[in-house]
Amino acid sequence: MNKNTKGSALANYSQLLVPLIAILLLVIFNLFRDPSFFSVGITTNNNGDPVLQGNLISILNGASELVILSMGMTLVTAASGGQDISVGALAAIAGSVFVKVLKSQGGAISPVLVVGAFLLCCAVAMAFGAFNGALVSVFNIQPMIATLILFTCGRSIAYWINGGATPTISSPIISAIGSFVPGMPVPTPILIVILMGIFFALLFRFTTLGLYIQTVGINQGAARLNGINAVGIKLLSFILLGACCSVAGMIGVSRLGLINHETLLINIEMDAILAVAIGGNSLGGGKFRMLGSVLGAYAIQALTITLYAMKVPSTDVKAYKAVVIVLLVVMGSPKVKETVERLRKRAGGKRPAGAGKEAA
């Protein structure tokens, strides 16, 4: 392995340093505070099935929607150098479409109907994602400004879809999506996250999409000169984020058994952006590592569960999270990284020439 390859590998691993340190600090803190914090046990749910329980399961399960949204947000950030602040509203729209289709038949909810409802809500969310992407890629509007439109009106659209009502859906299939599949002790949202991770891993493994997104994010002009359709790549990244919103919206609705356009995944867009930043990805676009964003999302959820375990009032949780997240983002900032690298080089500098000869 030559020096350039070794340096590139070290840079890739160093990108994961901040989220890994954040998770490690939370683990150490909780082990000292309460050694049983991460204990996992088996209990029986209302259906009599054995299921896993514990704070660790709560972290992995509760972060599912955030992890999925952070995956899509990573692509948009890398390609466009900006963030989509409408993901929560778009997930609410997708959830409303999902419920609307399920309630349209008026009878029992079959697996075929659930699949059809998901495909339709996914198509709607991807269409809205394409709308956001067109504003950014075709009309060159800054992403945060472009997505401010849907951020402002998205939940109203979700409200209109179901005629202002908050219909409930009672079905074993929907309950299984939001909680546990009978006979499976692992929460279904965790399994959905794994499937989404496999999907993106295969997408990057067998296509050049990841390389194209990074190229467009680093230098759009150079990408265009090399035959890469920068407009198409940006548009595709927003469409994929729309698909992620549909999955997150479906999980959110299935957890509650109803659609509440006002509260479904409220403020989750801020956590998704923070997950991307904590994951070591540049918010200005370019190189990205989706695993970093995933770890960042779990770090945010672990912090939330820790605060609740410490009996911190729910009204104060956001303030505590803000302080910790500011520290994490500062730790991962380019300025801090440059300073650490400079100190490391100074500490491991070469000895003066001839120093070894005197000893000889």
Secondary structure as UniProt FT lines:
FT   HELIX           3..14
FT   TURN            15..16
FT   HELIX           17..33
FT   TURN            35..38
FT   STRAND          41..44
FT   TURN            46..47
FT   STRAND          50..53
FT   HELIX           55..62
FT   HELIX           64..80
FT   TURN            85..86
FT   HELIX           87..104
FT   HELIX           111..137
FT   HELIX           143..146
FT   HELIX           148..161
FT   TURN            162..164
FT   HELIX           172..178
FT   TURN            182..183
FT   HELIX           188..206
FT   HELIX           209..218
FT   HELIX           220..225
FT   TURN            226..227
FT   HELIX           230..256
FT   TURN            261..267
FT   HELIX           268..278
FT   TURN            279..280
FT   TURN            283..284
FT   HELIX           290..309
FT   TURN            310..311
FT   HELIX           314..331
FT   HELIX           334..347
FT   TURN            353..354
FT   HELIX           355..359
//
